[in-house]
Amino acid sequence: MMLPVVLSKHCLDHSLMLELQLPADLFWFKGHFPGQPILPGVSQLNWVMHFARQDLGVINNFAGFDVIKFQRPLLPEQKVTLSIEWLQDKNKLIFSFDSGERQASSGKINLCP
């Protein structure tokens, strides 16, 4: 399985908030790292793009990123909140993954015009 379980979804205009569960059998946890799996940053970027396309109607491709911060590891069976804001006029996605009241990661993705 490549995607987390979506527990809830709230979409308004160009903003999206998802409550996600990270099953232990996610592809991304395999081998990263043996004995103490954590969710790789590349999977988080992949999910932001996936859900932005699916739920916000983003059609632009990934062009790069600005200011990516990974502050806390995301672990198997954890519940997290993914927030995405689409700045359509700037071709940017602003995102954060939060666990409880703590931010796990955040950043800005640049999209192709």
N, C-alpha and C positions, 0 to 999 in steps of 0.2 A: 504494500500500500504506500502510495507516494504523498497523499494528502491527509491532513488531520481530520478528525471527526468534527463537523460543525454542529455545535450545540444550540446556537442561536445566531440570528443575523438581523441587523438593523441597518437599513439603507435609506439615506435622505439626500437628494440632489447628488452632489459629488462627494459624499462622505459615506463610509461604510464601517460598521463595527461588528466584529465576529467573536463569539465565544467559542474557543476551540479546545478539544481534548487531544493530547498527543499520545496515541497508543504505543505501547512498547514495541510492537512489531512493525513500526514504520520503517521503510527502506532506509531512511536517512540515519537511523541509529546504528545500523549494522556496521561494525568496524570503526565507529567514531564515538568513543574510544572503547576498546575491549575492557570490560570490567567496570567502566563508568561512562555509559553512553550519554552524549549531549547532542543537541540538535545543531548541525552545522549552519553557519551564517548563510551559505549559498542556498540552503533549503528555504530559509526565511525570505530571501529575495525572490525565489521562485514562487512562493505562496502569495506574496504581495502582488506580483504580476498576474498570477492565475486568478485571484479573486477580483482584482481590478478589472480584468477583462470580462470575467463571468458576470459580475454584479454591478459594475459601474459603466460598462460598455466601452472601456478603453480599447482602442484598436492600434495605438502606436506601439512600436517595438522598444525594447530596452536599449538605451544609448550609453548608460553609465550611471554613476552615483556620486553624490556629495555627502559628506558628513555622516558616515555610517558608524554607529557606536554599538558595540556589544558589551553590555554592562554585567549581565548575569546569565549563567547557562540555563537553557531550557531542557528539562529532563523528561524521561519517559513517564507517561500517565499524568503529567502535569496539565492543569487547565490554564489557558492563557487567553488574553483579549488581544485581538489584532485590530488596530484602527488604521484606516487608510483615508487620506484626503487627496482628491484629484484636483490639482490646479491646472485646469485645461488650457487656459491662456498662456501658461508658462511651460507646458509640457513636462510637468513634474508630478510625482506621487510622494506625499509625505506619509510616513508610516511609523507605528510603534507597536511592539509586542510588550504586553504588561502581564505580570504574574502577581495577583493580589493587588497591592497598592505600590508595587515596585516595578520600575521599568526594566525590562530585560534587554531590549534593543530598540534602536530608532534610526531613522535616516531619511534621505531624500533620493529618489530615483529619477534620473533624467530620461525622458522619452524622446524618440525620434520625432521630428516635426511632421 
